[in-house]
């Protein structure tokens, strides 16, 4: 195994760990599904370079809710745009 392959594997394991942590946070209701979908979409694309069947749902949720504020963005918004969405 070359040094480049070694570092690529380390990065892959790190990314997979992030995916697991986000999924566990969703199950523990520490993070919402929209925010999790946005993060999982980015990590899935990073890991698989294309749409993977396991990540299609997260890509769809991310795409359909990209106009909604979540996390810190939501605390800075008034409720009027959220009601009209």
Secondary structure, DSSP 8 states (H G I E B T S, - for coil): --HHHHHHHHHHHHHHHHHHHHHHHHHTTSS-HHHHHHHHHHHHHHHHSS--GGGHHHHHHHHHTTTS--THHHHTS-HHHHHH-
